[in-house]
C-alpha cells in the first residue's frame, strides 16, 4: 500500500495534465470560455445578495452583510460537494482507461477533487472583491490560516472521494444516495446560518461531530469575522483525522483496485 | 537470459453476472452481504492453468477463436487485471496496443491529447515534445492536429492512438488485433514499425486472427482454446494444429447445415410445388429447394474424401466424390443423374449429367448408389453448394435437390476466380525468386 502511495507522488505530472485537460474541456466551445469560472460565482453571489437583502432580508446580527457571510461557506462547500459527486462517477466514466490501459485508478477521483479546487480558487477573487466593496476586509493575520484550511479540506475531500469512487463501482446506488446525502449535509452544517445561533448551540455536541462544521466555521472566521481565529484547534484536529481517513480510504481503494477492471 | 514474459500456471476467473446486474448497497446492508456480494457468485474461467514463456527479443503470437482467453492473457501481461492464481512476470517497460486512443478526450485538440495520452502511457512531457513530430507524421494528421478529437474520423482516431502508443518506446509491446485500423498503407507502416522493434531486440506479444501474420512474423506462437493452452512452439506447427481444429469445427457445422437444409426442403407431398419443366432453364437462379415426382428418390448425399470418408472440407487439388444413394420405386428405363457446383455468389462453376455425357440408360431398380468422382478438385478457396438430381431424359424431375449441400474448399494460396486450372510458372534464367517463398 505504501509503495502505491509513493507512486501517487510520481503521478503528479499525469494528475496535473488531467486537471488541465478537464478545465480546458469544460469551457471548450463556450463563448466566454474561462471567464465562466468567474462569472458563475459572481452571478451566484448577486442572486444571494438580491434575495437576502430585498426579497427576504436576513437581519440576524453579527452576520451582516448576510450574502457575504453565506458566500464564505458556500464557496468551499461547492468545492466539496461537486468533488464528491464527480468522484462517485469518476471510475465509471474512466472505465475505458481502467479496462484497456494500465492506469493508476486513484488518479481519477483525485483529479475530480483538484479540478473543483481550481474552480474554488477562481471564485475567491470574486469573494475578495465583494469583501472590499462591502468594506468588510478580513483580518490580515487570519489569512495565514487560509492555506491550512484549504489543505485540511483537500485531504478530507480526497479521502472521501477515494472511498466513494471505489464503492460506487460496485454499488451504483451510491451516486443517487450521495446527492441526497449532500443536501442533508449542507443544511446540517452552519453555512447559511451561523454557529452562534441559539438553536445551533443547543445541539453543539452534534454539530461538532460534523467534520464540515469545522471547515465552514474556520472559513467564516478567517474571511468574514474580524478578530483572532478561535477555531484553529478544531481545524488541526480535523486535519489529523483527515490524514487517518485518507490512509483508510486509500487502503480500501487499494483493496478493491483489482476488481475495478471487471466492475466498471 | 531471463525471459521477457513468463506466465506460470495462470488462472483467471471472471464473475458472471446472473439475474441481478449490480448488487445494491441497500440490499447489501440489509442482508449484511457486502463482503459476499463483492465475491463472485457464479464464475467463469477465462484462463485455466496456462503457462508460457516469451523469450526476450522474440515475437510471440497468440491465436485462438473468439472467447478463447487471448485478450485476457494480454490484459494479465499488461497488468490491467490480476490473475486469480498463478503468476505473471514481465521484464521492462510495457506498452499495450489494446484499445487505441483510450483516454482521448473528445473536446480537446489532437495535440493536447497526444501529450496527455503520452503521459498516461508513462512518458514525460519532454519525451513527448521530442517525439511529437514523429507521432504526428506517423499518424498522418499534420493538418488536423489542432482540431478537437471529436471531429476526427474513427480511422484518424485510431491512427493517432497507435502513433502515440508505438512511440512510447517500450521493451515489451502488446498488440491486440489492432492492425485492422487503417488502410493498406497504414497497415504496412505498422508492420514496418514492428519489424524495426524486432531488429532492436524488443519483445512483441501479438494477438491476432490473421494466421498469415503469425506465420510470417512470429518466432513462436501459442494456441489458446477455451482458456487452455492447446499447443505452443513453432508458429507453423501451431497454426496447422489450430487450422485442423477449426476445420473439424467447420466440418461439424457444415454437416449440420446440410442436414437442416435437407429437412427444410422436404416437401409435404411428392410432386408438389411448382417444378420447372426444364430445371436447366433456371440453372442460374439460386433458390434452395427440393421437388420432383419421387418415383426415383435420392435418399442420401455425401461428400467423400480421398479415403472415402464423409467430409465437408476439402483442400484445393484433393480428390472428392459426391455419392448419391438412390431408391427406385418401380424399375425404370428413363433416368438421368446430374450434378451442379455453385460458388457462394450463386455462379454455376460446373454442371453436367449422364445424358449430356451420352450415357444411355438401360435399367434401374431398387436401391442403388451413384458416385460422381472428381480426381482433383481444382477450385479456389470458398464455400460451394451442390445440386444433385435425377430426372427423365426430357427433364421432368424425379427428385431434384437444389443447392441443399454445402462443402468448403480450403487453400493455402489466396488466388481468385471460380476455377483453378492446373498450372505452373516457368521463368527464364534472368528471373529469379528467393527460395522458400511463393506458392507451395
Contacts between the chains, C-beta under 8 A, distances in Angstrom:
chain1	res1	chain2	res2	distance
A	13	B	119	5.7
A	13	B	124	6.8
A	13	B	125	6.7
A	14	B	119	5.0
A	14	B	120	6.3
A	17	B	115	6.5
A	17	B	116	5.0
A	17	B	119	5.2
A	17	B	125	8.0
A	18	B	116	6.7
A	21	B	105	5.6
A	21	B	108	6.0
A	21	B	112	6.7
A	21	B	116	5.4
A	24	B	107	7.7
A	24	B	108	5.5
A	24	B	112	7.0
A	25	B	105	5.4
A	25	B	107	4.1
A	25	B	108	5.3
A	28	B	107	4.4
A	28	B	108	6.5
A	28	B	148	7.0
A	29	B	107	6.9
A	94	B	103	7.8
A	96	B	99	6.6
A	96	B	102	4.6
A	96	B	103	6.6
A	97	B	102	5.8
A	97	B	103	4.8
A	97	B	120	7.2
A	98	B	80	7.6
A	99	B	80	6.8
A	99	B	99	7.7
A	99	B	102	8.0
A	100	B	80	7.1
A	100	B	96	7.7
A	100	B	98	5.0
A	100	B	99	3.5
A	100	B	102	4.3
A	101	B	80	7.2
A	101	B	96	6.7
A	101	B	98	7.3
A	101	B	99	7.1
A	101	B	102	5.1
A	101	B	103	6.3
A	101	B	120	6.4
A	101	B	121	7.3
A	102	B	78	5.4
A	102	B	79	5.0
A	102	B	80	5.7
A	102	B	94	6.9
A	102	B	96	6.6
A	103	B	103	7.4
A	103	B	120	6.2
A	167	B	25	7.7
A	170	B	22	7.3
A	170	B	23	6.6
A	170	B	37	7.3
A	170	B	38	6.2
A	171	B	22	7.2
A	171	B	23	6.6
A	171	B	24	6.3
A	171	B	25	3.9
A	171	B	28	6.7
A	172	B	22	5.2
A	172	B	24	7.7
A	173	B	24	5.0
A	173	B	25	4.8
A	173	B	26	6.6
A	174	B	25	6.1
A	177	B	25	6.9
A	256	B	38	7.7
A	258	B	81	7.0
A	258	B	82	4.7
A	259	B	38	6.9
A	261	B	75	7.3
A	261	B	80	5.4
A	261	B	81	4.6
A	262	B	14	6.3
A	262	B	15	6.4
A	262	B	81	7.0
